[in-house]
Amino acid sequence: MTIDRAEPVLDTSPLAGLKYECLPGCGLCCYAEPLVVPAEQRSLLQIVPEAEFRSRGGFEFLRSYPDGGACQLLAGQRCTAHPVRPGPCREFPLFGYVGTRLQAVAVLSCPGVDLAFLERYGGPATADPPHGLDPELSALRSRISYRVNRRLEASRRRRRRICRDLEIDGRWVDESEVRRQLQSRLLLPEDGDFPPPSPPSRGDGLDLLPLVFDGRAGPLAFAAGSGGWELLELRPRGGVATSLGVALPPDRLPPLSDEARRVLSGYLRYWLERDQLFGVVHLGMTEDSGGDVTDCVAGELRRIGALAVSRAYVLARLSRGTDGPISRTDLHQGIRATDQDLLDREGWGTRL
């Protein structure tokens, strides 16, 4: 097979108009074990000779503290090797997706991403470039070469197989048509979408819990607890600092302020522009027999909305003690507690 040696074009349309500024004292992105290539490993060891790495699947990863802790290089909420941090750290909060094209989207879990754009989001119509993301885009582009074409072709083959099967069943609708149909709708979850699936439990491992930053020394984590969802504050060096309590997630759509409704609808429209959404939905359709692609995408968007609303609801009650309608600020936090988890799901495409 002849390999196209031209570098693939990076679609950055989902970044149009976004504003980003790294939030000092956050460190949320450091609760991970980033992939480290050999040249990066050598540079890290020159600055931090005691740095430890973990081998997994033939690759090296920078080791984090056990029991849900942060990267070992995090100290005082700052990276001690920032000038030579690994590629995934230099790219965050960008997420590159290898589907039928190469696409860059923003990870909205990052507190440095200004979520104000969601309240007016109607699709990537703005021509305004992203603000504050030039270094991250440069880092992402540095990993793009003609070799990515092989991965693009593999993703396209997987999509074609699924497309063929769904066409035989009369369920196929092309992505562009799905977007055209759904972008004009008010995209909100319904009562039947609640309660959403519970997060993992403490026993599954603290490193698996969804996280959100709210200004504390360690992030807050959601865990399935006895009688509802438990909200935990984690320690940077691992373990639980304290439990903020347990609350039941809503069993129907709770009251939302008008601003929160607009934010939620904008968030789901932003998901509609992510190619990864279709990879996840198409793959899931191979295991069920209900509805066409438009119906299944709409259902998945409602489930995403229900999860973000439910996490906003529990956060508002346990971390701030509020029990009124969900506000814009509440929903922003619910989105931040949800977005990274959903981007990590399996589809027919892969992460760059």
C-alpha positions as semicolon CSV with decimal commas, in nm:
position;residue;x (nm);y (nm);z (nm)
1;M;0,000;0,000;0,000
2;T;0,130;0,345;-0,095
3;I;0,135;0,588;0,197
4;D;0,038;0,951;0,136
5;R;0,349;1,142;0,246
6;A;0,173;1,477;0,271
7;E;0,107;1,594;0,628
8;P;-0,264;1,585;0,714
9;V;-0,437;1,917;0,773
10;L;-0,541;1,987;1,131
11;D;-0,903;2,103;1,158
12;T;-0,909;2,373;1,425
13;S;-1,261;2,505;1,360
14;P;-1,387;2,385;1,705
15;L;-1,132;2,621;1,865
16;A;-1,262;2,936;1,692
17;G;-1,327;3,216;1,939
18;L;-1,206;3,024;2,247
19;K;-1,010;3,205;2,518
20;Y;-0,755;3,025;2,735
21;E;-0,522;3,130;3,014
22;C;-0,355;2,877;3,244
23;L;-0,493;2,921;3,596
24;P;-0,211;2,950;3,855
25;G;-0,246;2,712;4,148
26;C;-0,474;2,470;3,964
27;G;-0,269;2,161;3,875
28;L;-0,575;1,964;3,760
29;C;-0,403;1,848;3,441
30;C;-0,122;1,704;3,655
31;Y;-0,346;1,426;3,789
32;A;-0,235;1,193;3,511
33;E;0,061;0,987;3,392
34;P;0,172;1,150;3,065
35;L;0,342;0,960;2,786
36;V;0,713;1,044;2,765
37;V;0,924;0,987;2,452
38;P;1,298;0,905;2,494
39;A;1,425;1,258;2,420
40;E;1,181;1,403;2,675
41;Q;1,284;1,143;2,933
42;R;1,650;1,244;2,900
43;S;1,565;1,614;2,940
44;L;1,347;1,545;3,244
45;L;1,621;1,345;3,415
46;Q;1,866;1,632;3,368
47;I;1,636;1,861;3,570
48;V;1,482;1,603;3,806
49;P;1,728;1,309;3,836
50;E;1,495;1,129;4,076
51;A;1,200;1,127;3,831
52;E;1,041;0,784;3,800
53;F;0,875;0,627;3,497
54;R;0,631;0,344;3,440
55;S;0,651;0,109;3,140
56;R;0,318;0,018;2,983
57;G;0,251;-0,135;2,642
58;G;0,602;-0,066;2,521
59;F;0,585;0,303;2,616
60;E;0,716;0,507;2,908
61;F;0,493;0,721;3,129
62;L;0,585;0,969;3,400
63;R;0,481;0,810;3,728
64;S;0,223;0,976;3,952
65;Y;0,183;0,938;4,326
66;P;-0,023;0,627;4,410
67;D;-0,384;0,623;4,527
68;G;-0,511;0,897;4,296
69;G;-0,223;1,140;4,348
70;A;-0,079;1,393;4,108
71;C;0,230;1,365;3,889
72;Q;0,541;1,337;4,104
73;L;0,676;1,657;3,947
74;L;0,392;1,866;4,093
75;A;0,502;2,067;4,398
76;G;0,311;2,359;4,545
77;Q;0,063;2,329;4,259
78;R;0,338;2,401;4,006
79;C;0,536;2,173;3,772
80;T;0,901;2,150;3,881
81;A;1,010;2,061;3,526
82;H;0,782;2,295;3,330
83;P;1,035;2,396;3,059
84;V;1,084;2,029;2,958
85;R;0,740;1,889;3,039
86;P;0,623;1,601;2,816
87;G;0,420;1,651;2,499
88;P;0,075;1,574;2,649
89;C;0,138;1,842;2,914
90;R;0,250;2,099;2,654
91;E;-0,062;2,033;2,444
92;F;-0,324;2,047;2,719
93;P;-0,604;2,165;2,708
94;L;-0,613;2,055;2,345
95;F;-0,731;1,710;2,237
96;G;-0,634;1,579;1,894
97;Y;-0,869;1,324;1,738
98;V;-0,778;1,097;1,446
99;G;-1,104;1,016;1,268
100;T;-1,192;1,072;0,904
101;R;-0,984;1,389;0,949
102;L;-0,745;1,522;1,212
103;Q;-0,936;1,751;1,449
104;A;-0,837;1,962;1,750
105;V;-1,092;2,041;2,022
106;A;-1,063;2,201;2,365
107;V;-1,092;1,995;2,684
108;L;-1,350;2,198;2,876
109;S;-1,254;2,038;3,208
110;C;-0,958;2,276;3,219
111;P;-1,041;2,577;3,442
112;G;-0,826;2,795;3,216
113;V;-1,072;2,760;2,926
114;D;-1,326;3,042;2,943
115;L;-1,669;2,879;2,911
116;A;-1,849;3,207;2,836
117;F;-1,857;3,110;2,467
118;L;-2,103;2,828;2,538
119;E;-2,389;3,063;2,623
120;R;-2,395;3,190;2,265
121;Y;-2,250;2,887;2,084
122;G;-2,428;2,788;1,765
123;G;-2,152;2,603;1,580
124;P;-1,808;2,700;1,444
125;A;-1,937;3,001;1,249
126;T;-1,703;3,261;1,399
127;A;-1,385;3,348;1,216
128;D;-1,215;3,467;1,536
129;P;-0,897;3,271;1,609
130;P;-0,851;3,112;1,952
131;H;-0,684;3,333;2,211
132;G;-0,399;3,206;2,428
133;L;-0,361;2,864;2,262
134;D;-0,070;2,930;2,024
135;P;0,192;2,733;2,226
136;E;-0,046;2,440;2,272
137;L;-0,138;2,435;1,902
138;S;0,232;2,447;1,812
139;A;0,301;2,150;2,043
140;L;0,013;1,952;1,893
141;R;0,122;2,027;1,536
142;S;0,479;1,921;1,616
143;R;0,355;1,560;1,641
144;I;0,180;1,564;1,304
145;S;0,361;1,395;1,017
146;Y;0,269;1,192;0,713
147;R;0,269;0,883;0,939
148;V;-0,061;1,000;1,085
149;N;-0,214;0,924;0,744
150;R;-0,189;0,553;0,820
151;R;-0,397;0,603;1,134
152;L;-0,646;0,820;0,948
153;E;-0,694;0,548;0,688
154;A;-0,743;0,285;0,960
155;S;-1,014;0,501;1,122
156;R;-1,182;0,556;0,786
157;R;-1,188;0,180;0,722
158;R;-1,352;0,116;1,059
159;R;-1,610;0,386;0,986
160;R;-1,684;0,245;0,640
161;R;-1,752;-0,101;0,782
162;I;-1,996;0,041;1,036
163;C;-2,154;0,267;0,773
164;R;-2,212;-0,030;0,543
165;D;-2,384;-0,234;0,815
166;L;-2,605;0,058;0,922
167;E;-2,699;0,134;0,562
168;I;-2,814;-0,227;0,518
169;D;-3,037;-0,179;0,825
170;G;-3,168;0,155;0,694
171;R;-3,020;0,343;0,992
172;W;-2,735;0,540;0,835
173;V;-2,735;0,923;0,826
174;D;-2,418;1,111;0,728
175;E;-2,251;1,329;0,990
176;S;-2,311;1,653;0,799
177;E;-2,684;1,583;0,779
178;V;-2,703;1,492;1,147
179;R;-2,534;1,820;1,237
180;R;-2,768;2,014;1,007
181;Q;-3,075;1,857;1,169
182;L;-2,963;1,892;1,531
183;Q;-2,786;2,229;1,539
184;S;-3,120;2,409;1,505
185;R;-3,280;2,226;1,799
186;L;-3,280;2,325;2,165
187;L;-3,064;2,042;2,292
188;L;-3,153;1,962;2,653
189;P;-3,189;1,637;2,850
190;E;-3,533;1,510;2,945
191;D;-3,667;1,366;3,269
192;G;-3,624;1,013;3,131
193;D;-3,247;1,068;3,095
194;F;-3,212;1,082;3,476
195;P;-3,052;0,955;3,689
196;P;-2,733;0,914;3,484
197;P;-2,482;0,631;3,541
198;S;-2,293;0,653;3,870
199;P;-1,919;0,726;3,880
200;P;-1,676;0,452;3,989
201;S;-1,651;0,378;4,360
202;R;-1,353;0,441;4,589
203;G;-1,278;0,070;4,571
204;D;-1,235;0,087;4,193
205;G;-0,937;0,318;4,244
206;L;-0,915;0,690;4,314
207;D;-0,729;0,739;3,985
208;L;-1,048;0,644;3,796
209;L;-1,273;0,905;3,957
210;P;-1,390;1,213;3,761
211;L;-1,222;1,530;3,889
212;V;-1,299;1,900;3,909
213;F;-1,097;2,197;4,041
214;D;-1,265;2,441;4,279
215;G;-0,971;2,624;4,435
216;R;-0,868;2,368;4,699
217;A;-0,520;2,220;4,738
218;G;-0,639;1,901;4,571
219;P;-0,918;1,839;4,319
220;L;-1,266;1,720;4,407
221;A;-1,358;1,370;4,290
222;F;-1,694;1,200;4,242
223;A;-1,737;0,846;4,375
224;A;-2,034;0,613;4,398
225;G;-2,113;0,595;4,769
226;S;-2,368;0,441;4,999
227;G;-2,689;0,635;4,942
228;G;-2,573;0,844;4,647
229;W;-2,264;1,014;4,506
230;E;-1,981;1,100;4,743
231;L;-1,768;1,409;4,686
232;L;-1,405;1,371;4,796
233;E;-1,116;1,612;4,819
234;L;-0,798;1,434;4,707
235;R;-0,444;1,494;4,831
236;P;-0,180;1,584;4,569
237;R;0,042;1,307;4,708
238;G;-0,239;1,053;4,702
239;G;-0,533;0,951;4,915
240;V;-0,841;1,133;5,039
241;A;-0,803;1,456;5,237
242;T;-1,169;1,472;5,334
243;S;-1,520;1,373;5,229
244;L;-1,763;1,656;5,163
245;G;-2,059;1,421;5,203
246;V;-2,300;1,215;4,995
247;A;-2,595;1,338;4,786
248;L;-2,844;1,168;4,560
249;P;-2,821;1,275;4,195
250;P;-3,147;1,412;4,053
251;D;-3,401;1,162;3,922
252;R;-3,541;1,415;3,674
253;L;-3,427;1,738;3,509
254;P;-3,383;1,986;3,797
255;P;-3,470;2,356;3,763
256;L;-3,215;2,551;3,557
257;S;-3,171;2,925;3,535
258;D;-3,219;3,074;3,188
259;E;-2,844;3,131;3,162
260;A;-2,773;2,770;3,261
261;R;-3,013;2,642;2,995
262;R;-2,828;2,842;2,730
263;V;-2,492;2,717;2,854
264;L;-2,611;2,357;2,849
265;S;-2,754;2,384;2,500
266;G;-2,429;2,546;2,381
267;Y;-2,224;2,268;2,543
268;L;-2,421;2,001;2,359
269;R;-2,385;2,191;2,033
270;Y;-2,011;2,201;2,095
271;W;-2,017;1,823;2,139
272;L;-2,198;1,798;1,807
273;E;-1,895;1,952;1,635
274;R;-1,659;1,693;1,786
275;D;-1,592;1,409;1,544
276;Q;-1,534;1,182;1,843
277;L;-1,906;1,197;1,926
278;F;-1,988;1,014;1,603
279;G;-1,715;0,756;1,658
280;V;-1,866;0,670;1,998
281;V;-2,227;0,666;1,876
282;H;-2,157;0,463;1,560
283;L;-1,968;0,203;1,760
284;G;-2,250;0,180;2,013
285;M;-2,507;0,135;1,735
286;T;-2,340;-0,189;1,632
287;E;-2,459;-0,336;1,963
288;D;-2,822;-0,218;1,957
289;S;-3,098;-0,202;1,700
290;G;-3,294;0,112;1,783
291;G;-3,314;0,433;1,578
292;D;-3,108;0,589;1,302
293;V;-2,787;0,785;1,351
294;T;-2,971;1,115;1,411
295;D;-3,187;0,957;1,683
296;C;-2,887;0,794;1,849
297;V;-2,675;1,110;1,842
298;A;-2,964;1,311;1,989
299;G;-3,003;1,049;2,262
300;E;-2,631;1,056;2,338
301;L;-2,634;1,436;2,363
302;R;-2,922;1,418;2,611
303;R;-2,725;1,167;2,820
304;I;-2,419;1,394;2,815
305;G;-2,638;1,682;2,928
306;A;-2,794;1,475;3,206
307;L;-2,449;1,381;3,337
308;A;-2,322;1,741;3,337
309;V;-2,639;1,865;3,507
310;S;-2,626;1,589;3,769
311;R;-2,265;1,662;3,858
312;A;-2,347;2,034;3,876
313;Y;-2,640;1,950;4,107
314;V;-2,430;1,738;4,347
315;L;-2,141;1,989;4,346
316;A;-2,374;2,278;4,429
317;R;-2,520;2,093;4,725
318;L;-2,207;1,939;4,871
319;S;-1,932;2,191;4,797
320;R;-2,132;2,516;4,820
321;G;-2,439;2,419;5,018
322;T;-2,682;2,570;4,766
323;D;-3,009;2,402;4,674
324;G;-3,185;2,645;4,440
325;P;-3,205;2,627;4,060
326;I;-2,879;2,538;3,888
327;S;-2,699;2,859;3,792
328;R;-2,458;2,937;3,510
329;T;-2,166;2,897;3,752
330;D;-2,300;2,564;3,879
331;L;-2,334;2,431;3,527
332;H;-1,985;2,547;3,431
333;Q;-1,852;2,331;3,714
334;G;-2,070;2,037;3,608
335;I;-1,928;2,061;3,256
336;R;-1,572;2,078;3,388
337;A;-1,641;1,769;3,601
338;T;-1,768;1,579;3,297
339;D;-1,585;1,673;2,979
340;Q;-1,250;1,491;3,020
341;D;-1,425;1,164;3,110
342;L;-1,636;1,171;2,797
343;L;-1,343;1,248;2,569
344;D;-1,168;0,932;2,688
345;R;-1,436;0,697;2,550
346;E;-1,375;0,443;2,274
347;G;-1,496;0,501;1,919
348;W;-1,381;0,409;1,570
349;G;-1,125;0,689;1,583
350;T;-0,827;0,730;1,814
351;R;-0,657;1,004;2,010
352;L;-0,357;1,160;1,835
